[in-house]
Amino acid sequence: MTETIARARTALEALRRYGAAAQVHVAARVAPGGKIDPRRLDADQRAAHGLAWIATTVAALSALADWAEGLTARHRYGDAEALVLALAFGEYAAQMLGGLPISANEYVRPAQLGLAEAARELGTDPAVAAFVAEADDPRARAALIAHVRAGGTIAEDMGDETIDAIRAQYRRFTVDKITPYAHQWHLADALIPDETIAELAALGTFGVCIAPEYGGLGLGKLEMCVVTEELSRGWIGAGSLGTRSEIAGELIGLAGTDAQKTQWLPGIASGTILPTAVFTEPSNGSDLAQLSTRAIQHKEGGWRISGAKTWITHAARSDLMTLLARTGGSGNAGLSMFLAPKPRGSDDTPFPAEGMSGSEIAVLGYRGMREYELMFDGFAAPGEALLGGEEGQGFRQLMQTFEGARIQTAARAVGVAWRAFELGYGYAIERRQFARPIADFPRVSDKLAMMLVETIAARELAYFAAREKDKGRRCDVEAGMAKLLAARVAWTNADNALQIHGGNGYALEYEISRLLCDARILNIFEGAAEIQAQVIARGLLTNRN
């Protein structure tokens, strides 16, 4: 079994050489002279984003090898874990050699990047070739699913009693309080009940990363990942409740004045203050430099905010807005961040504040908090609302939170991927056709095997990014990789699980119909897949991290 780990380390060396060759070839096309040419980068996005996907895939395999070694040290590594490792290495290496998917109908192939010779060398590397041959052998996938059908599990303990206890606690809560009710909440387009929010608050969900002196748990991003993953396994809405608290807590913790920290952080940590993030505008999604909502100082004190925002989650039931607005000239330097309090709305009067109105956006999935378009017309914010008491720092302050937000989104995607696997597997065992469970058919069991393998790969990459963040390192590239891969895995798992359900999967009464809708948003929010690939490519080409 440990022989598989040794081969994985050898294969990683070859895969990293291939990734390095890809970086050299792409750099020659978009960064001649060592400096990125923005026009060349935009014109040759397929090559740059292909590089991002190659690097992401290698990073995921590296994280899996670390996972396997950690399990070995704890005497938790067995035949099933060896199968996961071998299938991941074989399948991902085969994709890099033949065609690595960068979307549902786009692939990056070695010849497109000038890597035909590098691919030939990779394909003939003995360790890589052996893994590809194993992945091509249907017996490996069949053996993995046979292990699960026999009641076997894949080791998931992390060698940390605290984190393992957190996982167990949140898994119990999710099984009891979220999973049995999530689908009916979704179908009714209902808000997550206040009682559930109170129970989550009692667990410390909204203050996981907030410092203890402000009432939080003072834990790291890795613990936050585990909490988010387990809640999202029940419903992405539950896993996302803490996202706005995480963003607000990090904004205030990093950039707030002492008075702002004292005023807001204890309430956020306790769940008595529900924040919402108010950044996106109708005409400006990822292009924040064009943001037009304006905040002006009022002659009688305070600020007056006017403009339009869209895709604002949990806007009506929130108490505090982290709101990005323009206080200066054009571009990112003119942006400032505000901590703008608002009265909590109700079903009858969702936006009771003067100078603020909104309308709900009907959505396919990701329900439980509701999405809104907001209009501000002279909305009043107090003078002390300016984050850090300094104008023109909003973009920089927001960028400081993107790493954590993308790591958390990767964890949300992992939770969704797990649930999709559970639903697909459960249906395949129960559904009988031609006098046997459909799990007996290779095309079904093959899907399930790779759903399991890729979920673990995405999870371990998310954990790796979280650990890097917890070490205090810049990790925008790693966070982008984690989000990029996990979002794809969540979607492919949901799509395959629905396929396993057949026609029943298309019926609203079946939970998998919700999973498909929930999974689709993960490739869009917190930075679309294309934006993530662009961030990763830029980081690699400038050796940023």
C-alpha positions as CSV (number, residue, x, y, z in Angstrom):
1,M,0.0,0.0,0.0
2,T,2.7,2.5,0.9
3,E,4.3,1.6,-2.4
4,T,1.5,3.6,-4.0
5,I,2.6,6.6,-2.1
6,A,6.2,6.2,-3.2
7,R,5.1,6.0,-6.8
8,A,2.9,9.0,-6.3
9,R,5.9,11.0,-5.2
10,T,7.9,9.9,-8.2
11,A,5.0,10.7,-10.5
12,L,4.7,14.1,-8.9
13,E,8.2,15.0,-9.9
14,A,7.3,14.2,-13.6
15,L,4.0,16.1,-13.3
16,R,5.8,19.2,-11.9
17,R,8.3,19.1,-14.7
18,Y,5.4,19.1,-17.1
19,G,3.8,22.0,-15.3
20,A,7.1,23.9,-15.3
21,A,7.4,23.4,-19.1
22,A,3.8,24.6,-19.5
23,Q,4.7,27.8,-17.6
24,V,7.7,28.4,-19.7
25,H,5.8,28.0,-23.0
26,V,2.9,30.2,-21.8
27,A,5.2,32.9,-20.5
28,A,6.9,33.1,-23.9
29,R,3.5,33.8,-25.4
30,V,2.0,36.3,-22.9
31,A,4.9,37.6,-21.0
32,P,7.8,38.2,-23.4
33,G,10.8,39.7,-21.5
34,G,9.4,38.5,-18.2
35,K,6.6,41.0,-17.9
36,I,2.9,40.1,-18.6
37,D,1.5,41.9,-21.6
38,P,-2.2,42.4,-20.7
39,R,-3.3,42.4,-24.3
40,R,-1.5,39.2,-25.1
41,L,-2.8,37.6,-21.9
42,D,-6.4,38.4,-22.9
43,A,-5.9,37.3,-26.5
44,D,-4.4,34.0,-25.4
45,Q,-6.6,33.2,-22.5
46,R,-7.0,29.5,-23.5
47,A,-3.2,29.0,-23.0
48,A,-3.0,31.0,-19.8
49,H,-6.1,29.3,-18.3
50,G,-4.8,26.0,-19.5
51,L,-1.7,26.6,-17.4
52,A,-3.9,27.5,-14.4
53,W,-5.7,24.2,-14.7
54,I,-2.5,22.2,-15.1
55,A,-1.0,23.8,-12.0
56,T,-4.3,23.3,-10.1
57,T,-4.4,19.6,-11.0
58,V,-0.8,19.1,-10.0
59,A,-1.5,20.9,-6.7
60,A,-4.5,18.7,-6.0
61,L,-2.4,15.6,-6.6
62,S,0.3,16.9,-4.3
63,A,-2.3,17.6,-1.6
64,L,-3.6,14.0,-2.0
65,A,-0.1,12.6,-1.6
66,D,0.3,14.6,1.6
67,W,-3.1,13.3,2.8
68,A,-2.0,9.7,2.2
69,E,1.3,10.2,4.0
70,G,-0.5,11.7,6.9
71,L,-2.8,8.8,7.1
72,T,0.1,6.4,7.0
73,A,1.8,8.1,9.9
74,R,-1.4,7.6,11.9
75,H,-1.8,4.0,10.7
76,R,-5.1,4.9,8.9
77,Y,-3.9,4.3,5.4
78,G,-5.4,1.1,3.8
79,D,-6.3,-0.5,0.5
80,A,-9.2,1.9,-0.1
81,E,-7.1,5.0,0.4
82,A,-4.5,3.6,-1.9
83,L,-7.2,3.1,-4.6
84,V,-8.3,6.7,-4.2
85,L,-4.7,7.9,-4.6
86,A,-4.0,5.7,-7.6
87,L,-7.2,6.6,-9.4
88,A,-6.7,10.3,-8.9
89,F,-3.1,10.2,-10.2
90,G,-4.1,8.0,-13.1
91,E,-7.1,9.9,-14.2
92,Y,-5.7,13.4,-13.8
93,A,-2.4,12.4,-15.6
94,A,-4.4,10.9,-18.4
95,Q,-6.4,14.2,-18.8
96,M,-3.2,16.2,-18.9
97,L,-1.8,14.0,-21.6
98,G,-5.0,13.8,-23.7
99,G,-7.1,16.8,-22.9
100,L,-7.7,18.6,-19.6
101,P,-11.2,20.1,-19.3
102,I,-11.3,23.8,-18.5
103,S,-15.1,23.9,-18.9
104,A,-17.8,21.6,-20.1
105,N,-16.8,22.0,-23.7
106,E,-13.3,23.4,-23.6
107,Y,-10.1,21.4,-23.3
108,V,-6.5,22.3,-23.2
109,R,-4.3,19.8,-25.0
110,P,-0.5,19.6,-25.0
111,A,-0.1,20.6,-28.6
112,Q,-2.0,23.8,-28.0
113,L,0.6,24.9,-25.5
114,G,3.6,23.7,-27.5
115,L,4.0,20.8,-25.1
116,A,3.9,17.8,-27.4
117,E,7.5,16.7,-26.5
118,A,6.9,17.4,-22.8
119,A,3.7,15.3,-22.9
120,R,5.6,12.5,-24.6
121,E,8.2,12.5,-21.8
122,L,5.4,12.7,-19.2
123,G,3.5,9.8,-20.7
124,T,6.6,7.5,-20.8
125,D,7.6,8.2,-17.2
126,P,7.3,4.8,-15.6
127,A,5.4,6.0,-12.5
128,V,2.9,8.1,-14.5
129,A,2.4,5.4,-17.1
130,A,1.6,2.8,-14.4
131,F,-1.0,5.1,-12.8
132,V,-2.6,5.8,-16.1
133,A,-2.8,2.0,-16.8
134,E,-4.4,1.4,-13.4
135,A,-7.0,4.1,-13.9
136,D,-7.8,2.6,-17.3
137,D,-8.4,-0.7,-15.7
138,P,-12.1,-0.9,-14.6
139,R,-11.2,-3.2,-11.8
140,A,-9.8,-0.3,-9.7
141,R,-13.1,1.7,-9.8
142,A,-15.1,-1.5,-9.1
143,A,-12.9,-2.4,-6.1
144,L,-13.4,1.1,-4.6
145,I,-17.2,1.0,-4.8
146,A,-17.2,-2.7,-3.6
147,H,-15.4,-1.4,-0.5
148,V,-18.1,1.2,0.1
149,R,-20.9,-1.3,-0.6
150,A,-19.4,-3.6,2.0
151,G,-19.7,-0.9,4.6
152,G,-16.1,0.4,4.3
153,T,-15.2,4.1,4.6
154,I,-12.4,6.3,3.5
155,A,-10.4,7.7,6.4
156,E,-11.1,11.3,7.1
157,D,-9.6,12.0,10.5
158,M,-7.0,14.8,10.4
159,G,-4.7,13.9,13.3
160,D,-6.1,16.8,15.4
161,E,-8.5,15.9,18.1
162,T,-10.1,19.4,18.1
163,I,-10.7,19.5,14.4
164,D,-12.0,15.9,14.4
165,A,-14.4,16.8,17.3
166,I,-15.6,19.9,15.4
167,R,-16.4,17.7,12.4
168,A,-18.3,15.2,14.4
169,Q,-20.3,18.0,16.2
170,Y,-21.3,19.7,13.0
171,R,-22.0,16.4,11.2
172,R,-24.4,15.5,14.0
173,F,-26.1,18.9,13.9
174,T,-26.4,18.8,10.1
175,V,-27.9,15.3,10.1
176,D,-30.4,16.2,12.8
177,K,-31.2,19.9,12.0
178,I,-30.4,20.6,8.3
179,T,-30.6,17.6,6.0
180,P,-34.2,16.5,6.9
181,Y,-35.6,19.9,6.3
182,A,-33.4,21.5,3.6
183,H,-35.4,20.3,0.6
184,Q,-38.7,21.5,1.9
185,W,-37.1,24.9,2.7
186,H,-35.8,25.0,-0.8
187,L,-39.1,24.1,-2.5
188,A,-40.9,26.7,-0.4
189,D,-38.2,29.3,-1.1
190,A,-38.2,29.9,2.6
191,L,-35.7,31.7,4.8
192,I,-33.6,29.4,7.0
193,P,-35.6,29.5,10.3
194,D,-34.5,31.9,13.0
195,E,-34.5,29.0,15.4
196,T,-31.9,27.2,13.2
197,I,-29.8,30.4,13.0
198,A,-29.9,30.6,16.8
199,E,-28.8,27.0,17.2
200,L,-25.9,27.6,14.8
201,A,-24.9,30.7,16.7
202,A,-24.9,28.7,19.9
203,L,-22.3,26.4,18.3
204,G,-20.1,29.4,17.6
205,T,-20.6,29.2,13.8
206,F,-20.5,32.9,13.2
207,G,-17.4,33.5,15.2
208,V,-15.1,30.7,14.2
209,C,-12.3,33.0,13.1
210,I,-13.1,36.0,15.2
211,A,-10.7,36.6,18.1
212,P,-11.7,35.4,21.6
213,E,-11.4,38.9,23.0
214,Y,-14.4,39.8,20.8
215,G,-16.4,36.7,21.6
216,G,-15.2,34.5,18.8
217,L,-13.6,31.0,18.9
218,G,-10.3,32.3,17.5
219,L,-9.8,29.3,15.3
220,G,-8.2,29.2,11.8
221,K,-9.3,28.8,8.2
222,L,-8.9,25.1,8.4
223,E,-11.5,24.8,11.1
224,M,-13.7,27.1,9.2
225,C,-13.4,24.8,6.2
226,V,-14.5,21.8,8.2
227,V,-17.5,23.7,9.7
228,T,-18.5,25.0,6.2
229,E,-18.1,21.6,4.5
230,E,-20.2,19.8,7.0
231,L,-23.0,22.3,7.0
232,S,-23.0,22.5,3.2
233,R,-23.2,18.7,3.1
234,G,-26.8,19.3,4.4
235,W,-27.5,22.4,2.4
236,I,-25.4,25.0,0.8
237,G,-27.7,27.6,2.3
238,A,-26.7,26.5,5.8
239,G,-23.0,26.3,4.9
240,S,-23.2,29.8,3.5
241,L,-24.9,31.5,6.5
242,G,-21.5,32.1,8.0
243,T,-19.9,33.5,4.8
244,R,-21.1,37.0,5.3
245,S,-20.0,36.8,9.0
246,E,-16.7,35.5,7.9
247,I,-16.2,38.4,5.4
248,A,-17.4,41.1,7.8
249,G,-15.4,39.6,10.7
250,E,-12.2,39.6,8.6
251,L,-12.8,43.1,7.2
252,I,-13.3,44.5,10.7
253,G,-10.6,42.4,12.3
254,L,-7.9,43.4,9.8
255,A,-8.9,47.0,9.0
256,G,-11.3,48.2,11.6
257,T,-10.6,50.8,14.3
258,D,-10.5,49.6,17.9
259,A,-14.0,51.2,18.3
260,Q,-15.4,49.4,15.3
261,K,-14.0,46.1,16.5
262,T,-15.6,46.6,19.9
263,Q,-18.9,47.8,18.4
264,W,-19.4,45.0,15.8
265,L,-17.3,41.9,16.3
266,P,-19.0,40.6,19.5
267,G,-22.5,40.8,17.9
268,I,-21.3,39.1,14.7
269,A,-19.6,36.3,16.7
270,S,-22.7,35.7,18.7
271,G,-25.1,35.8,15.7
272,T,-27.1,38.6,17.1
273,I,-25.8,40.8,14.2
274,L,-26.3,39.3,10.8
275,P,-24.1,41.1,8.2
276,T,-24.5,41.2,4.4
277,A,-21.8,41.9,1.8
278,V,-22.9,44.8,-0.6
279,F,-20.3,45.0,-3.3
280,T,-21.6,43.9,-6.7
281,E,-23.4,46.4,-9.1
282,P,-25.7,45.7,-12.0
283,S,-23.2,46.7,-14.7
284,N,-20.0,45.9,-12.8
285,G,-19.5,42.3,-11.6
286,S,-15.8,41.5,-11.3
287,D,-14.7,44.9,-12.6
288,L,-14.8,46.8,-9.3
289,A,-12.8,49.7,-10.8
290,Q,-15.9,50.8,-12.6
291,L,-18.1,50.8,-9.4
292,S,-20.4,53.8,-9.3
293,T,-22.3,53.8,-6.0
294,R,-21.2,56.9,-4.3
295,A,-20.9,58.0,-0.7
296,I,-20.6,61.7,0.1
297,Q,-20.1,63.4,3.4
298,H,-23.2,65.3,4.6
299,K,-23.0,68.8,5.9
300,E,-24.8,67.7,9.0
301,G,-22.5,64.8,9.6
302,G,-22.3,61.2,8.5
303,W,-22.5,59.9,4.9
304,R,-25.2,59.7,2.3
305,I,-25.0,56.8,-0.1
306,S,-26.7,56.6,-3.5
307,G,-26.5,53.9,-6.2
308,A,-27.6,50.4,-7.2
309,K,-26.3,47.0,-6.0
310,T,-27.3,43.5,-7.1
311,W,-27.0,39.9,-6.0
312,I,-26.9,40.9,-2.4
313,T,-27.5,37.8,-0.3
314,H,-29.5,37.9,3.0
315,A,-30.0,41.7,2.5
316,A,-33.5,41.9,4.1
317,R,-32.8,40.0,7.3
318,S,-29.4,41.5,7.9
319,D,-28.4,44.1,10.4
320,L,-25.1,45.4,9.0
321,M,-23.9,46.0,5.5
322,T,-20.3,45.9,4.5
323,L,-20.8,48.3,1.6
324,L,-18.3,49.3,-1.0
325,A,-18.8,52.8,-2.5
326,R,-16.9,55.5,-4.3
327,T,-15.7,58.4,-2.2
328,G,-13.0,59.7,-4.5
329,G,-12.0,59.7,-8.1
330,S,-12.0,56.9,-10.7
331,G,-10.5,53.5,-10.4
332,N,-9.9,51.3,-7.4
333,A,-8.1,54.1,-5.5
334,G,-11.4,56.0,-5.1
335,L,-13.2,53.2,-3.3
336,S,-14.0,53.1,0.4
337,M,-15.6,50.4,2.6
338,F,-18.4,51.2,5.0
339,L,-19.9,49.5,8.0
340,A,-23.5,50.6,7.4
341,P,-26.1,49.5,10.0
342,K,-29.7,49.0,8.9
343,P,-32.9,47.8,10.5
344,R,-33.7,44.2,10.0
345,G,-36.6,43.7,7.6
346,S,-39.6,41.5,7.6
347,D,-41.7,39.7,5.0
348,D,-44.2,42.6,4.9
349,T,-41.5,45.3,5.0
350,P,-38.2,43.9,3.8
351,F,-36.4,47.3,3.7
352,P,-37.8,49.7,6.3
353,A,-34.8,52.0,6.2
354,E,-35.2,55.5,4.7
355,G,-33.3,55.9,1.4
356,M,-33.0,52.1,0.8
357,S,-35.3,49.9,-1.2
358,G,-35.0,46.5,-2.8
359,S,-36.6,43.7,-4.8
360,E,-36.0,39.9,-4.6
361,I,-34.3,38.1,-7.4
362,A,-35.9,34.7,-8.1
363,V,-33.2,32.1,-8.3
364,L,-32.9,28.4,-9.3
365,G,-31.0,27.4,-6.2
366,Y,-28.8,28.7,-3.4
367,R,-31.9,29.6,-1.4
368,G,-32.5,30.1,2.3
369,M,-31.3,33.7,2.5
370,R,-32.7,35.2,-0.7
371,E,-31.0,37.4,-3.3
372,Y,-31.9,41.1,-3.8
373,E,-31.3,44.1,-6.0
374,L,-30.9,47.2,-3.8
375,M,-31.3,50.9,-4.5
376,F,-29.8,53.6,-2.3
377,D,-31.0,57.1,-2.6
378,G,-29.4,59.3,0.1
379,F,-29.2,56.4,2.5
380,A,-27.7,57.7,5.8
381,A,-24.6,56.0,7.3
382,P,-23.0,57.4,10.5
383,G,-19.7,59.2,10.3
384,E,-17.9,56.4,12.1
385,A,-19.1,53.9,9.4
386,L,-16.0,54.4,7.3
387,L,-13.9,51.2,7.8
388,G,-10.6,52.0,9.5
389,G,-11.6,55.7,9.4
390,E,-9.7,56.1,6.1
391,E,-11.0,56.8,2.7
392,G,-9.7,55.2,-0.5
393,Q,-8.7,51.9,1.1
394,G,-11.9,49.9,0.3
395,F,-10.4,47.9,-2.6
396,R,-7.3,47.0,-0.7
397,Q,-9.4,46.0,2.4
398,L,-11.7,43.9,0.3
399,M,-8.8,42.1,-1.4
400,Q,-7.5,41.0,2.0
401,T,-10.7,39.0,2.5
402,F,-10.8,37.3,-1.0
403,E,-8.4,34.5,0.0
404,G,-10.5,33.4,3.0
405,A,-13.8,33.8,1.1
406,R,-12.6,31.6,-1.8
407,I,-11.2,29.0,0.5
408,Q,-14.6,28.9,2.3
409,T,-16.4,28.7,-1.1
410,A,-14.2,25.7,-1.9
411,A,-15.3,24.1,1.3
412,R,-19.0,24.8,0.4
413,A,-18.4,23.1,-2.9
414,V,-16.8,20.1,-1.2
415,G,-19.9,19.8,1.0
416,V,-22.2,19.9,-2.0
417,A,-20.0,17.3,-3.8
418,W,-20.2,15.0,-0.8
419,R,-24.0,15.2,-0.7
420,A,-24.3,14.6,-4.4
421,F,-22.2,11.5,-4.0
422,E,-24.3,10.3,-1.1
423,L,-27.5,10.8,-3.0
424,G,-26.2,9.1,-6.2
425,Y,-24.8,6.2,-4.2
426,G,-27.9,5.7,-2.1
427,Y,-30.2,5.7,-5.2
428,A,-27.9,3.4,-7.1
429,I,-28.1,0.8,-4.2
430,E,-31.9,1.1,-3.8
431,R,-32.9,1.3,-7.5
432,R,-33.3,-2.1,-9.1
433,Q,-33.4,-2.7,-12.8
434,F,-33.2,-6.1,-14.6
435,A,-33.4,-7.8,-11.2
436,R,-30.4,-6.1,-9.6
437,P,-29.3,-2.8,-8.1
438,I,-28.1,-0.3,-10.8
439,A,-24.9,0.0,-8.8
440,D,-24.0,-3.3,-10.3
441,F,-23.6,-1.8,-13.7
442,P,-20.1,-0.5,-14.5
443,R,-21.2,2.8,-16.0
444,V,-23.0,3.6,-12.7
445,S,-20.3,2.3,-10.4
446,D,-17.6,4.0,-12.5
447,K,-19.3,7.4,-12.0
448,L,-19.6,6.8,-8.2
449,A,-15.9,5.9,-7.9
450,M,-14.7,9.0,-9.6
451,M,-17.2,11.2,-7.7
452,L,-15.7,9.9,-4.5
453,V,-12.1,10.3,-5.7
454,E,-12.5,13.8,-7.0
455,T,-14.4,14.9,-3.9
456,I,-11.4,13.9,-1.7
457,A,-9.0,15.6,-4.1
458,A,-11.0,18.8,-3.9
459,R,-11.2,18.6,-0.2
460,E,-7.5,18.1,0.3
461,L,-6.7,21.0,-2.0
462,A,-9.1,23.2,0.0
463,Y,-7.5,22.1,3.2
464,F,-4.0,22.8,1.8
465,A,-5.0,26.4,0.9
466,A,-6.5,26.9,4.4
467,R,-3.3,25.7,6.0
468,E,-1.3,28.1,3.9
469,K,-3.6,30.9,5.0
470,D,-3.3,29.9,8.6
471,K,0.5,30.1,8.3
472,G,0.1,33.8,7.4
473,R,1.3,33.3,3.8
474,R,-0.1,35.0,0.7
475,C,-2.3,32.4,-0.9
476,D,-4.5,34.0,-3.5
477,V,-3.2,31.4,-6.1
478,E,-3.8,28.5,-3.8
479,A,-7.2,29.8,-2.7
480,G,-8.1,30.3,-6.4
481,M,-7.0,26.7,-7.2
482,A,-9.1,25.3,-4.4
483,K,-12.2,27.2,-5.5
484,L,-11.6,26.4,-9.2
485,L,-11.4,22.6,-8.7
486,A,-14.0,22.2,-5.9
487,A,-16.6,24.1,-7.9
488,R,-16.1,21.9,-10.9
489,V,-16.2,18.7,-8.8
490,A,-19.4,19.8,-7.1
491,W,-21.1,20.4,-10.5
492,T,-19.9,17.2,-12.1
493,N,-20.9,15.2,-9.0
494,A,-24.4,16.7,-9.0
495,D,-24.7,16.2,-12.7
496,N,-23.6,12.5,-12.5
497,A,-25.8,11.9,-9.4
498,L,-28.8,13.2,-11.3
499,Q,-27.9,11.0,-14.3
500,I,-27.9,8.0,-11.9
501,H,-31.4,9.0,-10.8
502,G,-32.6,9.0,-14.4
503,G,-36.0,10.6,-14.9
504,N,-36.6,10.8,-11.2
505,G,-33.7,13.1,-10.8
506,Y,-35.6,15.6,-13.0
507,A,-38.5,15.6,-10.5
508,L,-38.6,18.4,-8.0
509,E,-39.5,16.0,-5.2
510,Y,-36.1,14.4,-5.4
511,E,-33.3,16.2,-3.5
512,I,-30.8,15.8,-6.3
513,S,-32.8,18.3,-8.3
514,R,-31.9,20.9,-5.7
515,L,-28.3,19.8,-5.6
516,L,-27.9,20.4,-9.3
517,C,-29.2,24.0,-9.0
518,D,-27.1,24.6,-5.9
519,A,-23.9,23.3,-7.5
520,R,-24.2,25.5,-10.5
521,I,-23.7,28.7,-8.7
522,L,-20.3,27.6,-7.3
523,N,-18.6,28.2,-10.6
524,I,-19.9,31.8,-10.7
525,F,-19.9,33.5,-7.3
526,E,-16.8,34.6,-5.3
527,G,-15.1,34.9,-8.7
528,A,-16.2,33.0,-11.8
529,A,-14.1,30.0,-12.9
530,E,-12.6,32.2,-15.7
531,I,-11.6,34.8,-13.2
532,Q,-10.1,32.2,-10.9
533,A,-8.0,30.8,-13.8
534,Q,-6.9,34.4,-14.7
535,V,-5.8,35.0,-11.1
536,I,-3.9,31.7,-10.9
537,A,-2.2,32.3,-14.3
538,R,-1.1,35.8,-13.3
539,G,0.2,34.5,-10.0
540,L,2.2,31.7,-11.7
541,L,3.6,33.9,-14.4
542,T,4.8,36.5,-11.9
543,N,6.0,33.9,-9.4
544,R,3.8,35.8,-6.9
545,N,3.5,33.3,-4.1
